[in-house]
Amino acid sequence: MHLRPLARALAASVATFAAALATVLVPGPAQAAATINYVALGDSYSSGVGAGSYDLSTCLRSSKAYAPLWATANAVTSFSFPACGGAVTADVINNQVSALSSSTTMVTITIGGNDAGFSSILENCRFGSESDCTNRVNQAKTFATTELPGRLDATYAAIRNRAPSARLIVLGYPRLFETGWCGPLAMSSSKRTILNEAADVLASVTAARAAAAGATFVDTRPFFAGHGVCASSPWIKDVTGLIEAYHPNADGYRYGYLPALNSVTG
């Protein structure tokens, strides 16, 4: 028996195995982290009204809003934050989309509530009669289903035009109230119920228009469930918050909006 050919064959097999093992065990070049150029647009629910720690602008932008919290946690490449308290869809188009560019990779927005006049409706329902509250809410529902869709379409189109490659994430509004007993001075349960129903209509309309624009809609209502005004641990401020009334508090942004956003970004 000739051993030399056998030895050569064995050596070749060992070399092949070693090369294969090296391919598996030796790491390749490190891959660069994905570039995230994030722009946060929208109204007070995006600027962070209710959270405190505001900047010096008139927009009441807070470092405790969901957008800066997400940007910090994800070490984004760039972050722009033109969201502004009180904004309507026209404000986004005229004053905010200029922050976008072809290099923008992610856009978030809450918008539409001010167009429908929910701020004044909430004030009316808190201090006005039951019938007046019902009438104002019904008017807002009509607006939300007839006028608001066109405004949302125009807003999303303006965003797409400025940032055609960006992922657009549209976040909805939470239901503001729990409807159980809340003390003798609280808004009635029936008023709180019809206001929550109006929030449901707004969520439905916004979700439909976001889908039509190819955007991702995030329904925040499940994330705030059990934490509205009148809850034992509320994430929404009541009327005692003055200008911050009926906006999330810092916990609402951190434990409501931020997880809602994380649910679609991973």
C-alpha contacts under 8 A as a table, 3 or more apart, distances in Angstrom:
res1	aa1	res2	aa2	distance
2	H	5	P	6.66
2	H	6	L	7.37
3	L	6	L	5.15
3	L	7	A	6.10
4	R	7	A	5.05
4	R	8	R	6.21
5	P	8	R	5.06
5	P	9	A	6.20
6	L	9	A	5.12
6	L	10	L	6.16
7	A	10	L	5.06
7	A	11	A	6.07
8	R	11	A	5.11
8	R	12	A	6.19
9	A	12	A	5.11
9	A	13	S	6.26
10	L	13	S	5.10
10	L	14	V	6.28
11	A	14	V	5.15
11	A	15	A	6.21
12	A	15	A	5.10
12	A	16	T	6.20
13	S	16	T	5.13
13	S	17	F	6.21
14	V	17	F	5.12
14	V	18	A	6.08
15	A	18	A	5.08
15	A	19	A	6.18
16	T	19	A	5.20
16	T	20	A	6.27
17	F	20	A	5.11
17	F	21	L	6.09
18	A	21	L	5.04
18	A	22	A	6.08
19	A	22	A	5.09
19	A	23	T	6.32
20	A	23	T	5.14
20	A	24	V	6.57
21	L	24	V	5.19
21	L	25	L	6.13
22	A	25	L	5.16
22	A	26	V	5.50
23	T	26	V	5.79
23	T	27	P	7.98
24	V	27	P	7.63
35	T	76	V	7.18
35	T	77	T	5.85
35	T	105	T	7.79
36	I	76	V	5.09
36	I	77	T	5.18
36	I	78	S	6.70
36	I	104	T	7.67
36	I	105	T	5.82
36	I	106	M	6.90
37	N	76	V	6.48
37	N	77	T	5.55
37	N	78	S	4.73
37	N	79	F	6.09
37	N	103	S	6.95
37	N	104	T	4.97
37	N	105	T	5.16
37	N	106	M	6.27
38	Y	71	A	7.53
38	Y	76	V	7.07
38	Y	77	T	7.88
38	Y	78	S	6.11
38	Y	79	F	4.88
38	Y	80	S	6.41
38	Y	104	T	6.28
38	Y	105	T	6.22
38	Y	106	M	4.79
38	Y	107	V	5.88
39	V	79	F	5.77
39	V	80	S	4.68
39	V	81	F	5.92
39	V	82	P	7.68
39	V	99	A	7.19
39	V	100	L	6.89
39	V	104	T	7.17
39	V	106	M	6.40
39	V	107	V	4.99
39	V	108	T	6.74
40	A	46	S	7.24
40	A	67	A	6.22
40	A	79	F	7.86
40	A	80	S	6.34
40	A	81	F	4.98
40	A	82	P	6.47
40	A	83	A	6.08
40	A	107	V	5.74
40	A	108	T	4.99
40	A	109	I	6.18
41	L	46	S	6.90
41	L	81	F	6.63
41	L	82	P	5.71
41	L	83	A	4.33
41	L	84	C	7.74
41	L	92	V	7.05
41	L	96	Q	6.55
41	L	97	V	7.65
41	L	107	V	7.10
41	L	108	T	5.98
41	L	109	I	4.81
41	L	110	T	7.26
42	G	45	Y	7.43
42	G	46	S	5.54
42	G	47	S	7.14
42	G	82	P	7.68
42	G	83	A	4.54
42	G	84	C	6.32
42	G	87	A	6.62
42	G	88	V	7.95
42	G	92	V	6.51
42	G	108	T	7.77
42	G	109	I	4.74
42	G	110	T	4.88
42	G	111	I	5.36
43	D	46	S	5.48
43	D	47	S	6.19
43	D	83	A	5.66
43	D	84	C	5.02
43	D	85	G	4.88
43	D	86	G	5.71
43	D	87	A	4.63
43	D	88	V	6.88
43	D	109	I	7.80
43	D	110	T	6.05
43	D	111	I	5.73
43	D	114	N	7.96
44	S	47	S	4.81
44	S	48	G	5.83
44	S	49	V	5.26
44	S	59	C	7.78
44	S	60	L	7.61
44	S	83	A	7.26
44	S	84	C	5.78
44	S	85	G	3.68
44	S	86	G	5.91
44	S	87	A	7.12
44	S	247	H	7.93
45	Y	48	G	5.54
45	Y	49	V	6.36
45	Y	85	G	7.46
45	Y	110	T	6.41
45	Y	173	Y	7.85
45	Y	247	H	6.87
45	Y	248	P	7.48
46	S	49	V	7.85
46	S	65	A	6.61
46	S	66	Y	7.03
46	S	67	A	7.00
46	S	83	A	5.97
46	S	84	C	7.46
46	S	85	G	7.93
46	S	109	I	6.69
46	S	110	T	5.99
47	S	59	C	7.10
47	S	60	L	6.42
47	S	61	R	4.48
47	S	62	S	6.16
47	S	65	A	6.24
47	S	81	F	7.79
47	S	82	P	7.91
47	S	83	A	5.00
47	S	84	C	5.38
47	S	85	G	6.03
48	G	51	A	5.64
48	G	52	G	7.63
48	G	60	L	6.95
48	G	61	R	5.61
48	G	62	S	4.99
48	G	63	S	7.65
48	G	64	K	6.63
48	G	65	A	4.26
48	G	66	Y	7.29
48	G	85	G	7.93
48	G	248	P	7.80
48	G	253	Y	7.48
49	V	52	G	6.97
49	V	60	L	5.89
49	V	61	R	6.83
49	V	62	S	6.95
49	V	65	A	7.85
49	V	85	G	6.71
49	V	244	E	5.93
49	V	247	H	6.38
49	V	248	P	7.35
49	V	249	N	7.88
50	G	237	K	7.08
50	G	241	G	7.77
50	G	244	E	4.74
50	G	245	A	7.37
50	G	247	H	5.39
50	G	248	P	5.53
50	G	249	N	4.76
50	G	250	A	6.83
51	A	62	S	6.50
51	A	64	K	5.89
51	A	65	A	6.66
51	A	248	P	6.85
51	A	249	N	4.69
51	A	250	A	4.17
51	A	251	D	7.88
51	A	253	Y	7.42
52	G	62	S	6.13
52	G	64	K	7.21
52	G	249	N	7.96
52	G	250	A	7.25
53	S	62	S	5.36
53	S	63	S	6.27
53	S	64	K	7.03
54	Y	60	L	5.30
54	Y	61	R	5.17
54	Y	62	S	4.34
54	Y	63	S	6.84
55	D	60	L	6.37
55	D	61	R	5.61
55	D	62	S	6.29
55	D	63	S	7.93
56	L	60	L	7.65
57	S	60	L	6.35
57	S	61	R	7.32
58	T	84	C	7.99
58	T	85	G	7.97
59	C	83	A	7.48
59	C	84	C	4.40
59	C	85	G	4.84
59	C	86	G	7.64
60	L	84	C	6.82
60	L	85	G	6.04
61	R	65	A	7.58
61	R	83	A	7.31
61	R	84	C	6.72
61	R	85	G	7.52
62	S	65	A	5.40
63	S	68	P	5.82
63	S	69	L	7.15
64	K	68	P	6.84
64	K	69	L	6.35
64	K	250	A	6.19
64	K	253	Y	7.03
64	K	254	R	7.40
65	A	68	P	6.04
65	A	69	L	6.39
65	A	250	A	7.36
65	A	253	Y	5.61
65	A	254	R	7.44
66	Y	69	L	5.10
66	Y	70	W	6.03
66	Y	253	Y	5.24
66	Y	254	R	6.33
66	Y	257	Y	5.89
66	Y	258	L	5.04
67	A	70	W	5.18
67	A	71	A	6.13
67	A	81	F	7.81
67	A	108	T	7.92
67	A	258	L	7.73
68	P	71	A	4.89
68	P	72	T	6.04
68	P	81	F	7.96
69	L	72	T	5.33
69	L	73	A	6.24
69	L	254	R	7.56
69	L	258	L	7.33
70	W	73	A	5.14
70	W	74	N	6.12
70	W	258	L	6.73
71	A	74	N	5.31
71	A	75	A	6.01
71	A	76	V	5.57
71	A	79	F	6.78
72	T	75	A	5.30
72	T	76	V	7.04
76	V	79	F	6.72
80	S	99	A	6.98
82	P	96	Q	5.76
82	P	99	A	7.25
83	A	87	A	7.78
83	A	96	Q	7.13
84	C	87	A	5.70
86	G	114	N	6.66
87	A	90	A	7.86
87	A	91	D	5.56
87	A	92	V	6.91
87	A	111	I	7.54
87	A	114	N	6.81
88	V	91	D	5.32
88	V	92	V	6.68
88	V	111	I	6.54
88	V	112	G	6.35
88	V	113	G	7.71
88	V	114	N	5.54
88	V	115	D	5.40
89	T	92	V	5.20
89	T	93	I	6.46
89	T	111	I	6.41
89	T	112	G	6.47
89	T	115	D	6.94
89	T	151	R	6.39
89	T	152	L	6.89
89	T	155	T	6.16
90	A	93	I	5.10
90	A	94	N	5.96
90	A	151	R	7.96
90	A	155	T	7.62
91	D	94	N	5.10
91	D	95	N	5.35
91	D	96	Q	6.79
92	V	95	N	5.50
92	V	96	Q	4.66
92	V	97	V	6.08
92	V	155	T	7.02
93	I	96	Q	6.13
93	I	97	V	5.69
93	I	155	T	6.01
93	I	158	A	6.38
93	I	159	I	7.90
94	N	97	V	7.07
94	N	98	S	7.90
95	N	98	S	6.63
96	Q	99	A	5.95
97	V	100	L	5.42
97	V	158	A	7.11
97	V	159	I	6.12
97	V	162	R	6.96
98	S	101	S	7.65
98	S	162	R	7.58
100	L	103	S	7.92
100	L	104	T	6.04
100	L	159	I	7.49
100	L	162	R	5.70
100	L	163	A	5.78
101	S	104	T	5.38
101	S	162	R	5.40
101	S	163	A	5.07
102	S	162	R	6.48
102	S	163	A	4.84
102	S	164	P	6.37
102	S	165	S	6.69
102	S	166	A	7.89
103	S	163	A	7.13
103	S	165	S	7.62
103	S	166	A	7.88
104	T	107	V	7.54
104	T	163	A	5.83
104	T	165	S	7.16
104	T	166	A	5.56
105	T	163	A	7.64
105	T	165	S	6.29
105	T	166	A	3.98
105	T	167	R	5.99
106	M	166	A	4.86
106	M	167	R	4.69
106	M	168	L	6.08
106	M	169	I	7.63
107	V	166	A	6.54
107	V	167	R	6.10
107	V	168	L	4.86
107	V	169	I	6.05
108	T	168	L	6.02
108	T	169	I	4.73
108	T	170	V	5.79
108	T	171	L	7.16
109	I	169	I	6.57
109	I	170	V	5.12
109	I	171	L	6.08
110	T	170	V	6.13
110	T	171	L	5.32
110	T	172	G	6.19
110	T	173	Y	7.50
111	I	114	N	7.39
112	G	115	D	5.10
112	G	116	A	6.40
112	G	148	L	7.06
112	G	152	L	7.25
112	G	202	L	7.99
112	G	206	T	7.99
113	G	116	A	5.30
113	G	117	G	6.44
113	G	118	F	5.74
113	G	119	S	7.83
113	G	202	L	7.75
114	N	117	G	4.84
114	N	118	F	5.88
114	N	119	S	6.64
115	D	118	F	7.86
115	D	148	L	7.32
116	A	140	A	5.53
116	A	143	F	6.34
116	A	144	A	6.32
116	A	148	L	7.40
117	G	120	S	5.81
117	G	121	I	6.31
117	G	140	A	6.96
118	F	121	I	4.83
118	F	122	L	5.96
118	F	140	A	7.45
119	S	122	L	5.33
119	S	123	E	6.52
120	S	123	E	5.07
120	S	124	N	6.07
121	I	124	N	4.95
121	I	125	C	6.04
121	I	133	C	7.18
121	I	136	R	6.27
121	I	137	V	6.81
122	L	125	C	5.13
122	L	126	R	6.06
122	L	195	L	7.93
123	E	126	R	5.13
123	E	127	F	6.35
123	E	128	G	7.93
124	N	127	F	5.48
124	N	128	G	5.07
124	N	132	D	7.71
124	N	133	C	6.28
125	C	128	G	5.22
125	C	129	S	6.93
125	C	130	E	7.18
125	C	132	D	7.44
125	C	133	C	4.65
125	C	187	M	7.70
125	C	191	K	6.76
126	R	187	M	5.74
128	G	132	D	6.51
128	G	133	C	6.56
129	S	132	D	5.26
129	S	133	C	6.14
130	E	133	C	5.17
130	E	134	T	6.22
130	E	191	K	6.76
131	S	134	T	5.06
131	S	135	N	6.19
132	D	135	N	5.11
132	D	136	R	6.18
133	C	136	R	5.24
133	C	137	V	6.14
133	C	191	K	7.06
134	T	137	V	5.18
134	T	138	N	6.14
134	T	191	K	7.52
134	T	194	I	7.22
135	N	138	N	5.14
135	N	139	Q	6.27
136	R	139	Q	5.10
136	R	140	A	6.31
137	V	140	A	5.03
137	V	141	K	6.23
137	V	194	I	7.32
137	V	195	L	6.88
137	V	198	A	6.67
138	N	141	K	5.02
138	N	142	T	6.27
139	Q	142	T	5.13
139	Q	143	F	6.25
140	A	143	F	5.02
140	A	144	A	6.03
140	A	198	A	7.58
141	K	144	A	4.98
141	K	145	T	6.31
141	K	198	A	6.16
141	K	201	V	6.64
141	K	202	L	7.56
142	T	145	T	5.32
142	T	146	T	6.09
143	F	146	T	5.23
143	F	147	E	5.16
143	F	148	L	6.18
144	A	147	E	6.07
144	A	148	L	4.88
144	A	149	P	7.05
144	A	201	V	7.34
144	A	202	L	6.23
144	A	205	V	6.95
145	T	148	L	6.37
145	T	149	P	6.70
145	T	201	V	7.88
145	T	205	V	6.59
146	T	149	P	6.59
147	E	150	G	6.04
147	E	151	R	6.92
148	L	151	R	5.09
148	L	152	L	6.16
149	P	152	L	5.17
149	P	153	D	6.13
149	P	205	V	6.82
149	P	206	T	7.51
149	P	209	R	6.41
150	G	153	D	5.04
150	G	154	A	6.24
151	R	154	A	5.20
151	R	155	T	6.24
152	L	155	T	5.01
152	L	156	Y	6.16
152	L	206	T	7.55
152	L	209	R	6.70
153	D	156	Y	5.31
153	D	157	A	6.06
153	D	209	R	6.39
153	D	210	A	7.99
153	D	213	A	7.16
154	A	157	A	5.07
154	A	158	A	6.16
155	T	158	A	5.17
155	T	159	I	6.39
156	Y	159	I	5.05
156	Y	160	R	6.18
156	Y	210	A	7.67
156	Y	213	A	6.55
157	A	160	R	5.00
157	A	161	N	6.06
157	A	213	A	7.39
158	A	161	N	5.06
158	A	162	R	6.40
159	I	162	R	5.33
159	I	163	A	5.94
159	I	164	P	7.66
160	R	163	A	5.10
160	R	164	P	4.73
160	R	165	S	7.79
160	R	166	A	7.67
161	N	164	P	5.71
163	A	166	A	5.49
167	R	215	A	7.11
167	R	216	T	7.91
168	L	214	G	7.96
168	L	215	A	5.03
168	L	216	T	6.28
169	I	215	A	5.78
169	I	216	T	4.73
169	I	217	F	5.97
169	I	218	V	7.23
170	V	210	A	6.66
170	V	215	A	6.76
170	V	216	T	5.98
170	V	217	F	4.79
170	V	218	V	6.14
171	L	217	F	5.84
171	L	218	V	4.70
171	L	219	D	6.40
171	L	220	T	6.85
171	L	261	L	7.68
172	G	203	A	5.87
172	G	206	T	7.15
172	G	207	A	7.84
172	G	217	F	7.29
172	G	218	V	6.07
172	G	219	D	5.34
172	G	220	T	5.69
172	G	221	R	7.78
173	Y	199	A	7.01
173	Y	203	A	6.87
173	Y	219	D	7.44
173	Y	220	T	6.04
173	Y	221	R	6.85
174	P	199	A	7.09
174	P	219	D	7.83
174	P	220	T	5.34
174	P	221	R	4.34
174	P	222	P	7.87
174	P	223	F	7.98
174	P	224	F	6.22
175	R	195	L	7.99
175	R	196	N	5.19
175	R	199	A	5.83
175	R	200	D	7.47
175	R	221	R	5.82
175	R	224	F	7.38
175	R	225	A	7.70
175	R	228	G	6.94
176	L	195	L	7.86
176	L	196	N	6.55
176	L	228	G	5.01
176	L	229	V	6.08
176	L	236	I	6.58
176	L	246	Y	6.78
177	F	192	R	5.96
177	F	193	T	7.69
177	F	196	N	6.72
177	F	227	H	7.91
177	F	228	G	4.41
177	F	229	V	4.61
177	F	230	C	6.51
177	F	231	A	7.87
178	E	192	R	7.43
178	E	226	G	6.70
178	E	227	H	7.37
178	E	228	G	5.28
178	E	229	V	5.90
178	E	230	C	5.56
178	E	231	A	6.03
179	T	182	C	7.96
179	T	189	S	5.17
179	T	190	S	7.80
179	T	192	R	6.10
179	T	193	T	6.34
179	T	230	C	7.45
180	G	189	S	6.61
180	G	230	C	7.48
181	W	189	S	7.35
181	W	230	C	7.75
182	C	185	L	7.89
182	C	186	A	5.80
182	C	230	C	5.46
183	G	186	A	5.64
187	M	191	K	6.58
187	M	192	R	6.74
188	S	191	K	5.31
188	S	192	R	6.36
189	S	192	R	5.07
189	S	193	T	6.09
190	S	193	T	4.99
190	S	194	I	6.36
191	K	194	I	5.38
191	K	195	L	6.25
192	R	195	L	5.17
192	R	196	N	6.20
193	T	196	N	5.13
193	T	197	E	6.26
194	I	197	E	4.87
194	I	198	A	6.25
195	L	198	A	5.01
195	L	199	A	6.39
196	N	199	A	4.97
196	N	200	D	6.38
197	E	200	D	4.96
197	E	201	V	6.45
198	A	201	V	5.08
198	A	202	L	6.29
199	A	202	L	5.06
199	A	203	A	6.12
200	D	203	A	5.06
200	D	204	S	6.19
201	V	204	S	5.12
201	V	205	V	6.25
202	L	205	V	5.24
202	L	206	T	6.04
203	A	206	T	5.17
203	A	207	A	5.96
203	A	219	D	7.18
204	S	207	A	5.23
204	S	208	A	6.27
205	V	208	A	5.26
205	V	209	R	6.34
206	T	209	R	5.27
206	T	210	A	5.99
206	T	217	F	7.87
207	A	210	A	5.14
207	A	211	A	6.14
207	A	217	F	5.61
207	A	218	V	7.96
207	A	219	D	7.96
208	A	211	A	5.20
208	A	212	A	6.28
209	R	212	A	4.98
209	R	213	A	6.28
210	A	213	A	5.12
210	A	214	G	6.34
210	A	215	A	5.01
210	A	216	T	6.58
210	A	217	F	6.05
211	A	214	G	5.03
211	A	215	A	5.53
211	A	216	T	6.77
211	A	217	F	7.08
212	A	215	A	7.49
216	T	264	V	7.98
218	V	260	A	6.64
218	V	261	L	7.04
218	V	264	V	7.53
219	D	222	P	7.08
219	D	260	A	7.54
220	T	223	F	5.33
220	T	224	F	6.60
220	T	256	G	7.18
220	T	257	Y	6.67
220	T	260	A	6.02
221	R	224	F	5.39
221	R	225	A	6.16
222	P	225	A	5.12
223	F	255	Y	7.89
223	F	256	G	5.18
223	F	257	Y	7.42
223	F	259	P	7.61
223	F	260	A	6.54
224	F	227	H	5.38
224	F	228	G	6.70
224	F	235	W	7.34
224	F	252	G	7.46
224	F	256	G	5.61
225	A	228	G	6.94
226	G	231	A	6.27
226	G	234	P	7.81
227	H	230	C	7.94
227	H	231	A	5.33
227	H	232	S	7.48
227	H	233	S	5.83
227	H	234	P	4.40
227	H	235	W	5.25
227	H	236	I	7.09
228	G	231	A	5.58
228	G	234	P	5.17
228	G	235	W	5.96
228	G	236	I	5.40
229	V	234	P	5.61
229	V	235	W	7.41
229	V	236	I	5.58
229	V	237	K	6.57
229	V	238	D	5.98
229	V	246	Y	7.93
230	C	234	P	6.73
231	A	234	P	4.99
234	P	237	K	7.26
235	W	248	P	5.49
235	W	249	N	5.47
235	W	250	A	7.59
235	W	251	D	5.74
235	W	252	G	4.40
235	W	256	G	7.88
236	I	245	A	7.96
236	I	246	Y	5.81
236	I	247	H	5.43
236	I	248	P	4.24
236	I	249	N	5.63
236	I	252	G	6.54
237	K	240	T	7.44
237	K	241	G	5.95
237	K	244	E	6.85
237	K	245	A	5.27
237	K	246	Y	5.07
237	K	247	H	5.65
237	K	248	P	6.06
237	K	249	N	6.08
238	D	241	G	5.95
238	D	245	A	5.12
238	D	246	Y	5.39
238	D	247	H	7.98
239	V	242	L	5.86
239	V	244	E	7.98
239	V	245	A	4.74
239	V	246	Y	6.71
240	T	245	A	6.55
241	G	244	E	4.83
241	G	245	A	4.48
241	G	246	Y	7.78
242	L	245	A	5.19
244	E	247	H	5.76
248	P	251	D	7.38
248	P	252	G	4.74
248	P	253	Y	6.23
249	N	252	G	5.07
249	N	253	Y	6.61
250	A	253	Y	5.36
250	A	254	R	6.23
251	D	254	R	5.01
251	D	255	Y	5.48
251	D	256	G	7.22
252	G	255	Y	5.45
252	G	256	G	4.83
252	G	257	Y	6.51
253	Y	256	G	5.38
253	Y	257	Y	4.78
253	Y	258	L	5.95
254	R	257	Y	6.28
254	R	258	L	5.24
254	R	259	P	7.34
255	Y	258	L	6.10
255	Y	259	P	6.09
256	G	259	P	5.82
256	G	260	A	6.26
257	Y	260	A	4.97
257	Y	261	L	6.21
258	L	261	L	5.16
258	L	262	N	6.12
259	P	262	N	4.79
259	P	263	S	6.02
260	A	263	S	5.18
260	A	264	V	7.33
261	L	264	V	5.76
261	L	265	T	6.40
262	N	265	T	4.97
262	N	266	G	5.36
263	S	266	G	5.87
